[in-house]
Amino acid sequence: MKFYKKITEKSKSNSLVVLVSEDTDSINFSNDSVNLLFSESLSNEDLSSLGKITVLHTPDSLYKNFNFLRIICMGVGRLEEIDSNKIRRASGSFGRYFLDSKLSDLSFYVDSIKSNKSKDKDLITESFFEGFFLGNYIFDKYKSKKSEKKDVFFEVVSSEISNIKDIVNKSYEKSEAEKFARDLVNERANVLLQQNYLISQILRLTNL
């Protein structure tokens, strides 16, 4: 995972994820044409309903000098009303959307949810990433048809880069611990009792 301070920095991803609340009136994408597209979409469509996913296409031929081919808007409702459980469930749905899509890379623009009306911006951001990582969870060890494994790449854009690194890393560690717990619940009892299995899982957690 890579971290950038500005949306204009060269990205390896073609898809930019922004969180849109009912309080959002604009987002500065550092590109006048893209700013206009987003503003018009915000006026004409419901982009902010909790958990709603809307894709705005920004092809090179129409949007010159913009790093991304699409903007994926995820609605988060009203920031002053949202709590960590709501945002975690919504971003979990987005994680499953990503898993089922043909996308293999994402760039998250987290500054889009900065608002004075937000109770706790850091908690909202942490819960969002935790839910997203958990939404990518799959346990198909004993299924005849396995889910396709993705070689995924993530980036995070934030002006508060040192703070966001800590938040995202904490979210990742918490989600991996919960995935570990889910694995134990889903695993067969005879496998859980094998000493080598328990040792391997303990090592997995210590390497986070």
C-alpha positions, 0 to 999 in steps of 0.5 A: 500500500502506498500513501500520497499527500496530493491527488495530483501525484502520479498514481498506479491506480485507475480508480479513485474512491471518494466518500460522499456525505449529505454535507458534501457540497464539493470536492477539489480534484485539482481538475476543472472538468472533473470538478464540474462533472462531480458537482453536476452529479452531486446536484442531479443524483443521490451520491450520499445515501449510506452504502450507495456506490456510484461510478463516474467515468473520467476517460483520458479523451475527455478529462485531460491530465487527470490520473484516474479513469473513474471515480467511485463514490461511496455514500456515507449519509450524514456525518453527524449521524453516522457511527463506526458500525454503520460506516463499517457495514457500508464499507464492508459492502463496498469491499464485497463490491470490489471483490466481485468486480474486475478492478484490481487496484484502488486509490482512496481519497480520504480527505473527502470526508473532512468536515467540522460536523463530523464527530470523529473524523479519525474514527470514521476513517478507521472504521471505513478501512476496517470494514473494507478489509473485512468485506474482502474476507473469503473462506472457501477452503472446502468449496469445490469452486474457489473464488478467484484470488486477486493481486490487489494494489491500494493507495491512500491520498491524504494531506495528513499523511503521517496520521492516515498511515497510522489509521490505515495500519491500525485498521488493517491489523484489526481486520486481520485479527477478526479474519483470524477469528472467523477462520477459527470459527469456520475451520473444521474441529479436527483441523483446529486440534492439530498442533501444527495448525495452531502454531502456523496461525499464531505465527500468522498473527505475530507477523502482522 
